Amino acid sequence: MAVTNPVEFDPFSDDYFNDPTEIYRRLRDEAPVYFSERYGLYALSRFADVLAAHRDWQGFSSAHGIELFTFSKDPEEIASYRSIIMMDPPEHDRFRALVSRVFTPRAVAALEPMIREVICGFLEPLNEASEFDAVADFSAPFPVEVISRMLGVPADMRQQIRHWLDISLHRETGQLAPSPENEKATLESGIYWHELTVEKRNNPGDDMLSRLTQVTIDRDDGVETGLDDAEIAGFATLLGGAGAEAVTKLVGNAVMLFWQHPAQWQKIVDDHGKIPRAVEEILRYLPPSQYQGRYCVEEREFEGGKIRPGFPVLLITGAATRDPRAFERADEFDIERQPGITIGLGHGVHACLGAALARMESRIAIEELATRWKRLEVDEAGLRRVHMANVAGYANVPVRAVR
């Protein structure tokens, strides 16, 4: 009888960065409650378990940070970052309610003309090109332009936000903690957002950052107070980062998936009405955020075993959304799949604040690509994946454009 080695999940390995599909399958089948002796962490990979953990903030806390290197830090240091993504209720809920005022369905819908203008502005120079890079020339620069405009970042600094972000998130194989280069980019970005916040407080304009300097929040003592500059800079850092990275990776993944599944692309070309559901299928099949970090504070039991308190836990979205226990034909890319519960942009209390915005940007981007080109032929030899903490996708997707 053949002997199979135990499954090994290493989120900092080349095997993981390049294609974790087989690792995910083995985790779901053989070790749904996986424990890594090397990193001292648990990982959940089945859809039902990941969904339950997302909904259970009492057991799986965000207040210890979201990356492995932060889990060993003093929780007071994590709290000092004033980042909503590193908070639990009730503090999280108060801050989220505040920012949610900016992301109402009506407010997001009103952004469509601006978003289309930005997207077309990046595509028009490529109209006559026979070859271009679908990520470097298009899906990387346009999302940060959109969120930076919303936040009130001057035009000459918008792409710099992206460059800081890319450097701060980059990880080499086996690299757990940020390097000096990562930390320098994070610091420079933080200083910039803080200085811009001060400027907006003194000279407010018609933008999100200016509005955040003017709102008030109840800090659970019945007293309404404003946000301080550090809190607003923390919001801006998070919104700027999430607003840039998720859509960049989603659209890059879309180009790759449609090249691999030409019949699905033809459906898009023939009927743009299929694009919203296609966006959901891309989020399911290749979610930009492959896992989310939590910290277990109360023992929890799942079908595959127990998770002990005092350990980091990775909720592996990328494995859960390909779980055949939850999805028929889970490994098949089908843009007409019936919609269900989605976790590709988070779930539970930490569901992505800008999810509707990300969906709109992705829909318009795919629509504009399908309007311009009959086919985008990917040069697979030139593909390059990112090596990033928590984010998966492509840094380069070179294509030959066929009209």
KAZIMO-V392057 format. One record per pair of residues at least 4 apart in sequence whose ideal C-beta (glycine too) atoms are under 6 Angstrom apart, sorted by the first residue. I is the first residue (numbers start at 1). J is the second residue. D is the distance in Angstrom with one decimal. If there is no record, write none. Layout:
<<I J D> <I J D>>
//
This chain:
<<7 26 4.0> <7 27 5.8> <7 30 5.2> <7 31 5.3> <9 23 5.9> <9 27 5.9> <9 34 5.7> <9 43 5.7> <10 16 5.9> <11 16 5.4> <12 174 5.2> <14 18 5.8> <14 173 5.3> <16 20 4.9> <17 385 6.0> <17 387 5.1> <20 24 5.4> <24 319 3.6> <26 30 5.2> <27 31 5.5> <27 34 5.6> <27 45 4.0> <27 319 5.8> <28 32 5.9> <28 45 4.8> <28 46 5.4> <28 319 6.0> <28 323 5.8> <32 45 5.8> <32 46 4.8> <32 304 3.4> <33 302 5.2> <33 304 3.9> <33 305 3.7> <34 43 4.4> <35 42 5.4> <36 41 5.1> <41 312 4.3> <42 307 5.0> <42 311 5.6> <42 313 4.6> <43 314 4.4> <43 316 5.7> <44 49 4.4> <44 50 5.2> <44 53 5.8> <44 315 5.6> <45 316 4.8> <45 319 3.8> <46 323 5.4> <47 320 4.2> <47 323 4.1> <47 326 3.6> <49 302 5.0> <50 315 4.8> <50 320 4.0> <53 60 4.9> <53 315 5.2> <54 347 4.1> <54 348 4.0> <55 348 4.6> <56 60 5.5> <57 88 5.5> <57 349 5.3> <59 298 4.5> <59 300 4.9> <60 294 3.8> <60 313 5.9> <61 88 5.4> <61 295 4.9> <61 297 4.9> <62 86 5.7> <62 88 5.8> <63 88 4.9> <64 71 5.2> <64 75 5.9> <64 295 3.8> <65 70 2.6> <65 78 5.0> <65 86 5.5> <66 293 4.3> <67 293 5.8> <67 389 5.5> <68 176 5.8> <68 312 5.9> <69 176 5.6> <69 177 4.0> <71 295 5.7> <71 312 4.4> <73 77 5.0> <73 78 5.9> <78 86 5.4> <81 86 5.9> <82 230 5.6> <82 231 4.6> <82 234 4.2> <83 234 4.8> <83 238 5.6> <84 95 4.7> <85 238 5.8> <87 91 4.9> <87 92 3.9> <88 92 5.6> <89 93 4.7> <92 96 5.9> <94 217 5.7> <96 100 5.9> <98 217 5.2> <99 353 5.8> <102 208 5.5> <103 353 5.5> <108 356 4.7> <108 357 5.3> <111 115 5.5> <115 146 5.6> <115 361 5.7> <115 364 5.7> <116 364 5.4> <118 142 5.6> <118 145 5.1> <118 146 5.4> <119 142 5.5> <119 364 5.5> <119 365 5.5> <119 368 5.5> <120 124 5.9> <122 138 5.4> <122 141 6.0> <122 142 4.8> <123 368 5.7> <126 132 4.9> <131 400 5.3> <132 137 4.7> <133 137 4.7> <133 396 5.6> <133 398 5.1> <134 138 5.5> <134 255 4.4> <134 397 4.3> <134 399 5.1> <135 139 5.0> <135 140 5.2> <135 252 4.3> <135 394 5.3> <135 396 5.7> <135 397 4.9> <136 140 5.7> <136 396 5.8> <139 248 5.0> <139 251 3.8> <139 252 4.9> <140 248 5.1> <143 244 5.0> <143 247 3.9> <143 248 5.3> <143 361 6.0> <144 148 5.6> <144 158 6.0> <144 161 5.5> <144 162 4.2> <144 244 3.9> <145 158 5.3> <147 240 5.7> <147 243 3.1> <148 153 3.8> <148 158 3.9> <148 161 5.7> <150 208 5.2> <151 208 5.0> <151 209 4.9> <151 236 5.8> <152 205 5.6> <152 207 2.9> <152 209 4.6> <153 157 5.3> <153 158 5.3> <161 240 5.3> <162 244 5.5> <164 185 4.6> <164 188 5.9> <164 189 4.0> <165 241 5.2> <165 244 5.9> <167 185 3.8> <168 182 5.2> <168 185 4.2> <168 186 4.4> <169 388 4.3> <169 389 5.4> <171 175 4.6> <171 387 5.4> <171 389 5.4> <178 182 3.6> <178 183 5.0> <193 233 4.1> <193 236 4.5> <193 237 5.4> <194 229 5.9> <194 233 4.3> <197 229 4.8> <197 232 4.7> <197 233 5.1> <198 229 5.8> <200 204 5.7> <200 209 4.7> <200 210 4.5> <200 213 5.5> <201 213 4.2> <204 210 3.8> <205 210 5.0> <209 236 6.0> <212 232 4.8> <216 224 4.2> <216 226 5.3> <218 224 5.6> <227 231 4.3> <227 232 5.1> <235 239 6.0> <236 240 5.7> <238 242 6.0> <239 243 5.5> <242 246 5.9> <243 354 5.7> <245 391 5.3> <246 288 4.8> <246 358 5.2> <247 358 5.3> <247 361 4.8> <247 362 5.8> <249 288 3.6> <249 393 3.0> <250 288 5.2> <250 362 5.1> <251 362 5.9> <251 365 4.9> <252 393 5.2> <252 394 4.3> <252 397 5.3> <253 257 6.0> <253 282 5.9> <253 286 4.2> <253 393 5.4> <254 282 5.0> <254 366 5.8> <255 376 5.8> <255 397 5.3> <256 397 5.9> <257 333 5.7> <258 265 3.9> <259 378 4.2> <261 333 5.0> <264 335 5.1> <267 274 5.4> <268 274 5.9> <268 370 4.9> <269 370 5.1> <272 367 5.3> <274 278 5.8> <274 335 5.9> <275 363 5.1> <275 366 5.3> <275 367 5.6> <276 363 5.7> <277 335 5.9> <278 335 3.9> <279 359 5.6> <279 362 4.8> <279 363 5.6> <280 339 5.7> <281 285 5.9> <281 335 4.9> <281 337 5.5> <283 287 5.5> <283 344 3.1> <284 321 4.5> <284 344 5.9> <285 333 5.2> <287 317 5.0> <287 318 5.6> <287 321 6.0> <287 344 4.1> <288 393 5.6> <289 390 5.8> <290 318 3.9> <290 392 4.4> <291 314 4.6> <291 316 4.7> <291 317 6.0> <292 315 4.8> <293 314 6.0> <294 313 4.8> <295 312 5.8> <296 307 5.1> <296 309 5.1> <296 311 5.3> <296 313 5.2> <297 309 5.5> <298 309 5.7> <299 308 6.0> <299 309 5.5> <300 307 4.9> <301 306 4.9> <317 343 5.6> <322 330 4.9> <324 330 4.4> <343 347 4.4> <345 352 4.0> <345 355 4.3> <346 350 5.2> <346 351 4.5> <346 352 4.6> <347 351 5.4> <354 358 5.6> <373 401 4.9> <374 402 5.2> <374 403 5.9> <375 402 4.2> <376 399 4.3> <376 401 6.0> <377 400 4.3> <378 399 5.5> <379 398 4.3> <382 398 3.9> <384 395 4.8> <384 396 4.1> <385 394 5.7> <386 393 5.9> <386 395 4.8>>
//
